[in-house]
Amino acid sequence: MQASILDLRYKMKDVLKALNRNEKVEILYHGKLKGIISPCIKETKQKVSSHPFFAIEKEVDVKSKVDELRGGRYNDL
């Protein structure tokens, strides 16, 4: 996406939507490229399949499983 200085001022919502779509935004000033805004790359360190709830059995009580994973409020032993 290309955006002028006026676009940054008046259409910032569109610029942010482009960044949410992982698009780079080229900033133009008098028609010349002045800079590029690139989206943050969010890396996940954990795969979905390794989450404890991914392949939970149907017979397990969900409330007790959640309580087990969350632990106590004050880490009581």
C-alpha positions, 0 to 999 in steps of 0.5 A, spaced: 500 500 500 502 507 498 500 512 503 501 520 503 502 524 509 495 526 508 493 519 508 497 518 515 493 524 518 486 523 515 486 515 513 490 512 519 484 507 520 486 504 513 493 504 514 492 500 520 488 495 516 493 494 511 498 493 517 493 488 520 493 484 513 501 484 513 502 489 508 508 494 508 505 501 507 510 506 503 510 513 505 510 518 500 511 525 500 510 529 494 510 523 490 517 521 492 518 515 497 520 517 504 519 511 508 516 504 509 512 502 515 512 494 516 508 490 520 510 486 526 511 479 525 508 475 531 512 468 532 508 463 536 513 459 539 508 453 541 504 449 536 497 448 536 497 441 537 502 441 543 496 445 547 493 440 552 486 441 550 488 439 543 486 432 543 482 432 550 478 425 551 470 426 551 470 423 558 474 428 562 471 433 566 472 440 563 472 444 569 476 439 573 481 439 567 481 447 567 482 448 574 488 443 574 491 447 568 490 453 571 493 451 578 491 455 585 490 462 585 496 463 590 500 457 588 498 453 594 502 447 595 
